């Protein structure tokens, strides 16, 4: 149930992170990509929280932690996608 809860929280966190940080018009912003980035953000927040000691071994990131993780992952993705899409040949 823990991984399912992380996916659900990650989905919601990804949508909220996309509302907070929409990106530019050249960045792909589809529903599936937003969901995946939110889930990755929630997983990263859970992993880092457990590594730092904020969460126990079987605890996941909270809602705020998942949103922060999703914003960080979305920012990194926007930086990488912005660098690759702005090249002219």
LUMZAPA-175772 format. One record per residue: residue number from 1; residue in one letter; x, y, z of N, C-alpha, C in turn. Coordinates in Angstrom, 1 decimal, always signed. Each point is the difference from the previous one (the first is absolute). Layout:
<sites>
NUM,A,X,Y,Z,X,Y,Z,X,Y,Z .
...
</sites>
This chain:
<sites>
1,X,+0.8,-1.2,+0.0,-0.8,+1.2,+0.0,+0.9,+1.3,+0.0 .
2,X,+1.2,-0.1,+0.5,+0.8,+1.1,+0.1,+0.4,+0.6,-1.4 .
3,X,+0.4,-0.9,-0.9,+0.3,+0.5,-1.3,-1.2,+0.6,-0.8 .
4,X,-1.1,-0.6,+0.2,-1.3,+0.5,-0.6,-0.3,+1.4,+0.6 .
5,X,+0.2,+0.2,+1.3,-0.2,+1.3,+0.6,+1.0,+1.0,-0.6 .
6,X,+1.2,-0.4,-0.1,+1.1,+0.9,-0.6,-0.4,+0.4,-1.4 .
7,X,-0.5,-0.9,-0.8,-0.5,+0.3,-1.4,-1.1,+1.0,+0.0 .
8,X,-1.0,-0.2,+0.9,-1.1,+0.9,+0.0,+0.4,+1.4,+0.5 .
9,X,+0.8,+0.0,+1.1,+0.5,+1.3,+0.5,+0.9,+0.7,-1.1 .
10,X,+0.8,-0.8,-0.7,+0.9,+0.5,-1.0,-0.8,+0.6,-1.2 .
11,X,-1.1,-0.6,-0.3,-0.9,+0.5,-1.1,-0.5,+1.4,+0.4 .
12,X,-0.6,+0.1,+1.2,-0.5,+1.2,+0.4,+1.1,+1.1,+0.2 .
13,X,+1.1,-0.4,+0.5,+1.1,+0.9,+0.2,+0.5,+0.5,-1.4 .
14,X,+0.1,-0.9,-1.0,+0.4,+0.4,-1.3,-0.9,+1.1,-0.6 .
15,X,-1.3,-0.2,+0.2,-1.0,+1.0,-0.6,+0.2,+1.3,+0.8 .
16,X,+0.1,+0.0,+1.3,+0.2,+1.2,+0.7,+1.3,+0.7,-0.3 .
17,X,+1.1,-0.8,-0.2,+1.3,+0.5,-0.3,+0.0,+0.7,-1.4 .
18,X,-0.8,-0.6,-0.9,-0.1,+0.6,-1.4,-0.8,+1.3,+0.1 .
19,X,-1.0,+0.1,+0.9,-0.7,+1.2,+0.2,+0.9,+1.1,+0.6 .
20,X,+0.9,-0.4,+0.9,+0.9,+1.0,+0.6,+1.1,+0.4,-0.9 .
21,X,+0.5,-0.9,-0.8,+1.1,+0.2,-0.9,-0.3,-0.5,-1.4 .
22,X,-0.7,+0.8,-0.8,-0.5,-0.5,-1.3,+1.0,-0.1,-1.0 .
23,X,+1.1,+0.6,+0.0,+1.0,-0.1,-1.0,-0.3,+0.9,-1.2 .
24,X,+0.9,-0.1,-1.1,-0.2,+0.8,-1.2,-0.9,-0.8,-0.9 .
25,X,-0.3,+0.7,-1.2,-0.9,-0.6,-0.9,+0.6,-1.2,-0.8 .
26,X,+1.3,-0.1,+0.0,+0.7,-1.0,-0.8,+0.2,-1.3,+0.8 .
27,X,-0.3,+0.1,+1.3,+0.2,-1.2,+0.8,-1.2,-0.9,-0.1 .
28,X,+0.2,-1.3,-0.3,-1.2,-0.9,+0.0,-0.7,+0.0,+1.3 .
29,X,-1.3,+0.1,+0.0,-0.7,+0.1,+1.3,-1.3,-0.9,+0.0 .
30,X,+0.1,-1.1,-0.6,-1.1,-0.9,+0.0,-0.4,-0.6,+1.3 .
31,X,-1.1,-0.6,+0.0,-0.6,-0.6,+1.2,+0.9,-1.2,+0.5 .
32,X,+0.4,-0.8,-0.9,+0.8,-1.2,+0.4,+1.4,+0.5,+0.5 .
33,X,+0.6,+0.9,-0.7,+1.4,+0.5,+0.5,-0.1,+0.7,+1.4 .
34,X,-1.1,+0.7,+0.2,-0.2,+0.7,+1.3,-0.2,-1.1,+1.1 .
35,X,-0.7,-1.0,-0.3,-0.2,-1.1,+0.9,+1.3,-0.7,+0.4 .
36,X,+0.7,-0.3,-1.1,+1.3,-0.8,+0.2,+1.0,+0.9,+0.8 .
37,X,+0.1,+1.3,-0.3,+0.9,+0.8,+0.8,-0.5,+0.2,+1.4 .
38,X,-1.3,+0.0,+0.2,-0.5,+0.1,+1.4,+0.3,-1.3,+0.8 .
39,X,-0.1,-1.1,-0.6,+0.3,-1.3,+0.6,+1.4,-0.1,+0.3 .
40,X,+0.9,+0.4,-0.9,+1.4,+0.0,+0.2,+0.4,+0.9,+1.1 .
41,X,-0.6,+1.2,+0.1,+0.2,+1.0,+1.0,-0.4,-0.6,+1.4 .
42,X,-1.1,-0.7,+0.1,-0.4,-0.6,+1.2,+0.9,-1.1,+0.5 .
43,X,+0.5,-0.8,-1.0,+0.9,-1.1,+0.3,+1.4,+0.6,+0.5 .
44,X,+0.4,+1.1,-0.7,+1.3,+0.6,+0.4,-0.1,+0.6,+1.3 .
45,X,-1.2,+0.7,+0.3,-0.2,+0.6,+1.4,+0.0,-1.1,+1.0 .
46,X,-0.6,-1.2,-0.3,+0.0,-1.1,+1.0,+1.4,-0.5,+0.2 .
47,X,+0.7,-0.2,-1.1,+1.4,-0.6,+0.2,+0.9,+1.0,+0.7 .
48,X,-0.1,+1.3,-0.3,+0.9,+0.9,+0.7,-0.4,+0.2,+1.4 .
49,X,-1.3,+0.0,+0.3,-0.5,+0.2,+1.4,+0.4,-1.2,+0.8 .
50,X,+0.0,-1.2,-0.5,+0.4,-1.2,+0.7,+1.5,+0.0,+0.2 .
51,X,+0.8,+0.5,-1.0,+1.5,+0.1,+0.1,+0.4,+1.0,+1.1 .
52,X,-0.7,+1.1,+0.0,+0.3,+1.1,+1.0,-0.5,-0.4,+1.4 .
53,X,-1.0,-0.8,+0.1,-0.5,-0.4,+1.3,-1.4,+0.6,+0.3 .
54,X,-0.6,+0.7,-0.9,-1.3,+0.7,+0.3,-1.1,-1.0,+0.0 .
55,X,+0.1,-1.1,-0.8,-1.0,-1.1,-0.1,+0.6,-1.3,+0.5 .
56,X,-0.8,-0.9,+0.5,+0.4,-1.3,+0.4,+0.1,-0.9,-1.3 .
57,X,+0.5,-1.2,+0.2,+0.2,-0.9,-1.1,-1.3,-0.3,-0.8 .
58,X,-1.1,+0.0,+0.6,-1.3,-0.3,-0.7,-0.9,+1.2,-0.2 .
59,X,+0.6,+1.2,+0.2,-0.8,+1.2,-0.1,+0.3,+0.6,-1.4 .
60,X,-1.0,+0.6,-0.6,+0.1,+0.8,-1.2,+0.1,+1.4,+0.3 .
61,X,+0.3,+0.8,-1.0,+0.0,+1.4,+0.1,-1.4,+0.5,+0.2 .
62,X,-0.2,+1.1,+0.8,-1.3,+0.6,+0.1,-0.4,+0.8,-1.2 .
63,X,-1.1,+0.5,+0.0,-0.6,+0.7,-1.1,+0.9,+1.2,-0.4 .
64,X,+0.4,+0.8,+1.0,+0.9,+1.2,-0.2,+1.3,-0.5,-0.6 .
65,X,+0.6,-1.0,+0.6,+1.3,-0.5,-0.4,-0.1,-0.5,-1.5 .
66,X,-1.1,-0.6,-0.3,-0.2,-0.5,-1.4,-0.1,+1.2,-1.0 .
67,X,-0.7,+1.0,+0.4,-0.1,+1.2,-0.8,+1.4,+0.6,-0.2 .
68,X,+0.7,+0.2,+1.0,+1.4,+0.5,-0.1,+0.9,-0.8,-0.9 .
69,X,-0.1,-1.3,+0.2,+0.7,-1.0,-0.8,-0.4,+0.1,-1.5 .
70,X,-1.3,+0.2,-0.2,-0.4,+0.1,-1.4,+0.4,+1.3,-0.6 .
71,X,+0.0,+1.1,+0.8,+0.5,+1.3,-0.6,+1.5,-0.1,-0.3 .
72,X,+0.8,-0.7,+0.8,+1.4,-0.1,-0.2,+0.2,-0.8,-1.3 .
73,X,-0.7,-1.2,-0.1,+0.2,-0.8,-1.2,-0.5,+0.8,-1.3 .
74,X,-1.1,+0.7,+0.2,-0.5,+0.8,-1.2,+0.9,+1.1,-0.4 .
75,X,+0.7,+0.6,+1.0,+1.0,+1.0,-0.3,+1.2,-0.6,-0.7 .
76,X,+0.5,-1.1,+0.5,+1.1,-0.7,-0.7,-0.4,-0.4,-1.4 .
77,X,-1.2,-0.5,-0.1,-0.4,-0.4,-1.4,-0.2,+1.2,-0.9 .
78,X,-0.5,+1.1,+0.5,-0.1,+1.2,-0.8,+1.3,+0.5,-0.4 .
79,X,+1.0,+0.0,+0.9,+1.3,+0.4,-0.3,+0.7,-0.8,-1.1 .
80,X,-0.2,-1.4,+0.1,+0.6,-0.9,-1.0,-0.7,+0.1,-1.3 .
81,X,-1.3,+0.1,+0.0,-0.8,+0.1,-1.2,+0.2,+1.3,-0.7 .
82,X,+0.2,+1.1,+0.8,+0.2,+1.3,-0.6,+1.3,+0.1,-0.7 .
83,X,+1.0,-0.7,+0.6,+1.3,+0.0,-0.6,+0.0,-0.8,-1.3 .
84,X,-0.7,-1.1,-0.1,+0.0,-0.8,-1.2,-0.9,+0.5,-1.1 .
85,X,-1.1,+0.7,+0.4,-0.9,+0.5,-1.0,+0.4,+1.3,-0.6 .
86,X,+0.9,+0.7,+0.6,+0.4,+1.4,-0.5,+1.1,-0.1,-1.0 .
87,X,+0.6,-1.1,-0.3,+1.0,-0.1,-0.9,-0.5,+0.2,-1.4 .
88,X,+0.7,+0.7,-0.8,-0.3,+0.2,-1.4,+1.1,-0.7,-0.9 .
89,X,-0.5,-0.7,-1.0,+1.0,-0.7,-0.9,+0.1,+0.7,-1.3 .
</sites>
